[in-house]
């Protein structure tokens, strides 16, 4: 996830700080845009529940 996120336009840096924490430097992105990118990434890679 971190490598793909760091390659996105407008992302200056992305780093896994801990198992549950990413540090992202993205002055051109707002919180909603970042959350949506992460949700889309997870949906594309995790199996549907049930």
MIDRENNU-387712 format. One record per atom (N, C-alpha, C, CB): residue number from 0; residue in three letters; y negated, x, z negated. Coordinates in Angstrom, 1 decimal, decimal comma. Glycine has a CB too. Layout:
% residues N
<NUM; ALA; <Y; X; Z>>
...
% end
This chain:
% residues 50
<0; UNK; <1,2; 0,8; 0,0>>
<0; UNK; <0,0; 0,0; 0,0>>
<0; UNK; <-1,3; 0,9; 0,0>>
<0; UNK; <0,0; -0,9; -1,2>>
<1; UNK; <-1,3; 1,9; -0,8>>
<1; UNK; <-2,5; 2,7; -1,0>>
<1; UNK; <-2,8; 3,4; 0,3>>
<1; UNK; <-2,3; 3,7; -2,1>>
<2; UNK; <-1,8; 4,0; 1,0>>
<2; UNK; <-2,1; 4,7; 2,3>>
<2; UNK; <-2,6; 3,7; 3,3>>
<2; UNK; <-0,8; 5,3; 2,8>>
<3; UNK; <-2,1; 2,5; 3,4>>
<3; UNK; <-2,5; 1,6; 4,4>>
<3; UNK; <-3,9; 1,1; 4,0>>
<3; UNK; <-1,6; 0,4; 4,5>>
<4; UNK; <-4,2; 0,8; 2,8>>
<4; UNK; <-5,5; 0,4; 2,3>>
<4; UNK; <-6,5; 1,4; 2,6>>
<4; UNK; <-5,5; 0,0; 0,9>>
<5; UNK; <-6,2; 2,7; 2,3>>
<5; UNK; <-7,2; 3,8; 2,5>>
<5; UNK; <-7,5; 4,0; 4,0>>
<5; UNK; <-6,6; 5,1; 2,0>>
<6; UNK; <-6,7; 3,5; 4,9>>
<6; UNK; <-6,9; 3,6; 6,3>>
<6; UNK; <-7,8; 2,5; 6,9>>
<6; UNK; <-5,6; 3,7; 7,1>>
<7; UNK; <-8,1; 1,5; 6,1>>
<7; UNK; <-8,9; 0,4; 6,6>>
<7; UNK; <-10,3; 0,8; 6,8>>
<7; UNK; <-8,7; -0,8; 5,6>>
<8; UNK; <-11,0; 0,2; 7,8>>
<8; UNK; <-12,4; 0,5; 8,0>>
<8; UNK; <-13,2; 0,0; 6,7>>
<8; UNK; <-12,9; -0,2; 9,2>>
<9; UNK; <-14,1; 0,8; 6,3>>
<9; UNK; <-14,9; 0,5; 5,1>>
<9; UNK; <-14,4; 0,9; 3,8>>
<9; UNK; <-15,1; -1,0; 5,1>>
<10; UNK; <-13,1; 1,4; 3,8>>
<10; UNK; <-12,5; 1,9; 2,5>>
<10; UNK; <-12,8; 3,4; 2,5>>
<10; UNK; <-11,0; 1,5; 2,4>>
<11; UNK; <-13,5; 3,9; 1,5>>
<11; UNK; <-13,8; 5,3; 1,4>>
<11; UNK; <-12,6; 6,0; 0,7>>
<11; UNK; <-15,1; 5,5; 0,7>>
<12; UNK; <-12,0; 5,4; -0,3>>
<12; UNK; <-10,9; 6,0; -1,0>>
<12; UNK; <-10,1; 4,9; -1,7>>
<12; UNK; <-11,5; 7,0; -2,1>>
<13; UNK; <-8,8; 5,2; -1,8>>
<13; UNK; <-7,9; 4,3; -2,6>>
<13; UNK; <-6,9; 5,3; -3,3>>
<13; UNK; <-7,1; 3,3; -1,6>>
<14; UNK; <-6,7; 5,0; -4,5>>
<14; UNK; <-5,8; 5,9; -5,4>>
<14; UNK; <-5,1; 5,0; -6,4>>
<14; UNK; <-6,7; 6,9; -6,1>>
<15; UNK; <-3,8; 5,3; -6,5>>
<15; UNK; <-3,0; 4,6; -7,5>>
<15; UNK; <-3,2; 5,3; -8,9>>
<15; UNK; <-1,4; 4,6; -7,1>>
<16; UNK; <-3,9; 4,7; -9,7>>
<16; UNK; <-4,2; 5,2; -11,1>>
<16; UNK; <-3,0; 5,1; -12,0>>
<16; UNK; <-5,4; 4,5; -11,7>>
<17; UNK; <-2,3; 4,0; -11,9>>
<17; UNK; <-1,1; 3,7; -12,7>>
<17; UNK; <-0,3; 2,7; -12,0>>
<17; UNK; <-1,6; 3,1; -14,1>>
<18; UNK; <0,9; 2,4; -12,5>>
<18; UNK; <1,8; 1,4; -11,9>>
<18; UNK; <1,1; 0,1; -11,5>>
<18; UNK; <3,0; 1,2; -12,8>>
<19; UNK; <0,2; -0,3; -12,3>>
<19; UNK; <-0,4; -1,6; -12,1>>
<19; UNK; <-1,9; -1,5; -11,8>>
<19; UNK; <-0,2; -2,5; -13,3>>
<20; UNK; <-2,4; -0,3; -11,4>>
<20; UNK; <-3,8; -0,2; -11,2>>
<20; UNK; <-4,1; 0,7; -10,0>>
<20; UNK; <-4,5; 0,4; -12,4>>
<21; UNK; <-5,0; 0,1; -9,1>>
<21; UNK; <-5,5; 0,9; -7,9>>
<21; UNK; <-7,0; 1,1; -8,1>>
<21; UNK; <-5,2; 0,1; -6,6>>
<22; UNK; <-7,5; 2,2; -7,8>>
<22; UNK; <-8,9; 2,5; -7,8>>
<22; UNK; <-9,3; 2,5; -6,3>>
<22; UNK; <-9,3; 3,8; -8,5>>
<23; UNK; <-10,2; 1,7; -6,0>>
<23; UNK; <-10,7; 1,6; -4,6>>
<23; UNK; <-12,2; 1,8; -4,5>>
<23; UNK; <-10,2; 0,2; -3,9>>
<24; UNK; <-12,6; 2,6; -3,6>>
<24; UNK; <-14,0; 2,8; -3,3>>
<24; UNK; <-14,3; 2,2; -1,9>>
<24; UNK; <-14,5; 4,3; -3,3>>
<25; UNK; <-15,0; 1,0; -1,9>>
<25; UNK; <-15,2; 0,3; -0,7>>
<25; UNK; <-16,5; -0,4; -0,8>>
<25; UNK; <-14,0; -0,7; -0,4>>
<26; UNK; <-17,6; 0,3; -0,6>>
<26; UNK; <-19,0; -0,3; -0,7>>
<26; UNK; <-19,2; -1,5; 0,2>>
<26; UNK; <-20,0; 0,7; -0,5>>
<27; UNK; <-18,5; -1,5; 1,4>>
<27; UNK; <-18,7; -2,6; 2,3>>
<27; UNK; <-17,8; -3,8; 2,1>>
<27; UNK; <-18,5; -2,1; 3,7>>
<28; UNK; <-16,9; -3,7; 1,2>>
<28; UNK; <-16,0; -4,8; 0,9>>
<28; UNK; <-16,4; -5,5; -0,4>>
<28; UNK; <-14,5; -4,3; 0,8>>
<29; UNK; <-16,2; -6,9; -0,4>>
<29; UNK; <-16,4; -7,6; -1,7>>
<29; UNK; <-15,1; -7,9; -2,3>>
<29; UNK; <-17,2; -8,9; -1,4>>
<30; UNK; <-15,1; -8,4; -3,5>>
<30; UNK; <-13,9; -8,6; -4,3>>
<30; UNK; <-12,9; -9,5; -3,5>>
<30; UNK; <-14,2; -9,2; -5,6>>
<31; UNK; <-13,4; -10,6; -3,0>>
<31; UNK; <-12,6; -11,5; -2,3>>
<31; UNK; <-11,9; -10,9; -1,1>>
<31; UNK; <-13,4; -12,8; -1,8>>
<32; UNK; <-12,6; -10,1; -0,3>>
<32; UNK; <-12,0; -9,4; 0,8>>
<32; UNK; <-10,9; -8,5; 0,4>>
<32; UNK; <-13,1; -8,6; 1,6>>
<33; UNK; <-11,1; -7,7; -0,6>>
<33; UNK; <-10,0; -6,8; -1,1>>
<33; UNK; <-8,8; -7,6; -1,7>>
<33; UNK; <-10,6; -5,9; -2,2>>
<34; UNK; <-9,1; -8,7; -2,4>>
<34; UNK; <-8,0; -9,5; -2,9>>
<34; UNK; <-7,2; -10,1; -1,8>>
<34; UNK; <-8,5; -10,6; -3,8>>
<35; UNK; <-7,9; -10,6; -0,7>>
<35; UNK; <-7,2; -11,2; 0,4>>
<35; UNK; <-6,3; -10,1; 1,1>>
<35; UNK; <-8,1; -11,8; 1,3>>
<36; UNK; <-6,8; -8,9; 1,3>>
<36; UNK; <-6,1; -7,9; 2,0>>
<36; UNK; <-4,8; -7,6; 1,2>>
<36; UNK; <-6,9; -6,6; 2,1>>
<37; UNK; <-4,9; -7,5; -0,1>>
<37; UNK; <-3,7; -7,2; -1,0>>
<37; UNK; <-2,7; -8,3; -0,9>>
<37; UNK; <-4,2; -6,9; -2,4>>
<38; UNK; <-3,2; -9,6; -1,0>>
<38; UNK; <-2,3; -10,7; -0,9>>
<38; UNK; <-1,6; -10,7; 0,4>>
<38; UNK; <-3,1; -12,0; -1,1>>
<39; UNK; <-2,3; -10,5; 1,5>>
<39; UNK; <-1,7; -10,5; 2,8>>
<39; UNK; <-0,6; -9,4; 2,9>>
<39; UNK; <-2,8; -10,3; 3,9>>
<40; UNK; <-1,0; -8,2; 2,4>>
<40; UNK; <0,0; -7,1; 2,4>>
<40; UNK; <1,2; -7,4; 1,7>>
<40; UNK; <-0,7; -5,8; 1,8>>
<41; UNK; <1,1; -8,0; 0,5>>
<41; UNK; <2,3; -8,4; -0,3>>
<41; UNK; <3,1; -9,5; 0,4>>
<41; UNK; <1,8; -8,9; -1,7>>
<42; UNK; <2,5; -10,5; 0,9>>
<42; UNK; <3,2; -11,6; 1,6>>
<42; UNK; <4,0; -11,1; 2,8>>
<42; UNK; <2,2; -12,7; 2,0>>
<43; UNK; <3,5; -10,1; 3,5>>
<43; UNK; <4,2; -9,5; 4,6>>
<43; UNK; <5,4; -8,7; 4,2>>
<43; UNK; <3,2; -8,7; 5,4>>
<44; UNK; <5,4; -8,2; 3,0>>
<44; UNK; <6,5; -7,3; 2,6>>
<44; UNK; <7,5; -7,8; 1,5>>
<44; UNK; <5,9; -6,1; 2,1>>
<45; UNK; <7,1; -8,8; 0,8>>
<45; UNK; <8,0; -9,3; -0,3>>
<45; UNK; <8,7; -10,6; 0,2>>
<45; UNK; <7,2; -9,6; -1,5>>
<46; UNK; <9,9; -10,8; -0,2>>
<46; UNK; <10,6; -12,0; 0,2>>
<46; UNK; <10,1; -13,2; -0,5>>
<46; UNK; <12,1; -11,9; -0,1>>
<47; UNK; <10,2; -14,3; 0,2>>
<47; UNK; <9,8; -15,6; -0,3>>
<47; UNK; <10,6; -16,0; -1,5>>
<47; UNK; <9,8; -16,7; 0,7>>
<48; UNK; <10,0; -16,5; -2,6>>
<48; UNK; <10,9; -16,9; -3,8>>
<48; UNK; <11,7; -18,1; -3,4>>
<48; UNK; <10,0; -17,2; -5,0>>
<49; UNK; <12,9; -18,1; -4,0>>
<49; UNK; <13,8; -19,3; -3,8>>
<49; UNK; <14,6; -19,1; -2,7>>
<49; UNK; <13,0; -20,5; -3,6>>
% end
